[in-house]
């Protein structure tokens, strides 16, 4: 049965190599995820990722600072206190047609009333299917208040 022992001994290094390779691949994946999160947290706009059920999968630092941490919740409940998807939801439109959609919204936050521009973009799998929505959130409060003040001044003149 020496042949069986030789095969067993020959396989052990391969298994060890496979385990070492798996550990290295897992470490590389963790590093890649860490870098990606660092990049997303460095962006000046809020970013969230929503699955096809409108569950919040991820929020970057800016998004959490503006809207609070709502990972794992449905966006319409967390952000708008609604029971169903918002009318004219840009993410719903993205899921529907695969396009990029933008809306302006007024939201109540811990910092007070803010005006935001929300842009939804599709996240696709390798086959081109939309598997999630990426939402960017830009605080446009200063711009909206300035435009409102200009409109008031124009009316006064």
N, C-alpha and C positions, 0 to 999 in steps of 0.2 A: 504494500500500500504506500510505497515511497512516492509514487506519482501523485497521489492525493495530497500528501504532505507538501510536496514541491509546489503544487497549485495553490494551496492555502497560503504558504509563505510568500509566493509571488503576488497574491492578491492583497496582502496586508499593507505593503507600501502604497499601493494604489488607493486603498481606502483612506490611509492616513493623508496622502496627497489631496484626495478629494475633500476630506474634512478641513485641511489647512486652506485649500482653495476656497471652500465655502465660508470659512471664517474671514478670510481676506476680502471676499466679495461682500459679505455682510458689513464689514468695517468700512469698505469703500462706499457702500450704499448709505450707511449712517452719516458718513462724512459729506456725501453729496446732498443729503437731506438737510444737514446742518448748514451747509453753504447756501442752499436755496432759501432756507428760512432767513438767514442773515441778509441775503440780497433783498428779499421781500420786505423785511423789517426796515431796511434802509431807505425804501421808496417813500416819498413824501405824501403819497395818497394812500387812502385806506384800500385794502384788498381783502376780499373774501372769496372763498370757493364754495359753491353750493352743488349738492348732488341733484339728480333728476326729481327727487321728492322735496326739494327746496330745504333740505337739511344743511346747516352750515358745517362744513368740514374743516375750514381753516379761516382764521382772521389774522392779518398781520398786526403789528404793534399800533400803527396809526388808526386802523379800523377799530381795534379794541379801545383805544383812547377816546375815540369819538362816540362809538355806539355801545361800548361795554363788551365784555366777553360773553358771547352767546354760542360758542362752538357746541354742536350737538343739538341745537334747537332749530325749529323751522323759522326761516327768516321773517315771514309775514307776522308771526306771533312776537318774535323777539324785537323787531325793529318798528313795526307799525301797530302792534297790539291787535291784530286781526285774527279771525278764525280761518281765513282762506287766503289764497294767493291774491295779492293786490291787483286792482284794475290797472291796466297798462304796465304791468311788471316787465321791466326790460329782460330779466332772466327768462321769464315765461316766453317772451317773444323770441329770444335766442334759442330756446329749446324747440320752439315751433318751426323756425325757418333757418336756423344755423347762422344768422347774421349778427351784427353788432348793433346794439340799441342803447340810446341815451335818453334819460329823463332828468328833469329838475324836480327836487322834492324839498319840502320843508319838514324838518324833523325836530322833535323835542328830545334833548339830551340832558345829561347832568349839568352841562355847561350852559344850558338854556336853548332857545330856539336857534336852529342853524338852517341855512339853505345849502343843499348839497346837489351835486351833479353825479348821477349814478350811471355808469356805463357797463353794460353786460357784454361779455364776449364768450364764444364757445370754447370749451376744452374738448378736444377730439382724441379718440383712440387711434391706433395705427391704421385702422380701416376707414377713418374719416367720420365715424359716428360721434355725435355730440354726447359725451358722457357726464359733463358737468358744466356749470357756468362760472365764469370768473367775473366778479363784480369789482369795479374800482369806484371809490367814493372820494370825491373832491369837495372840500369845504369852499363854497363860493359865497359865503355870507357877506364878506367885505364888498365883493363885486356887486351883489344884489342890493345891498344897502346904499352903495354909491350911486348905482343906476336909479334907485328910487328917489334919492335926494336930488339928482339931476332932473328927473321928471317933474318933481315938485317945483324946483326952481324955474323950469321952463314954463310951467303953468302960471307962476307968479309974474313972469315977464310978459 
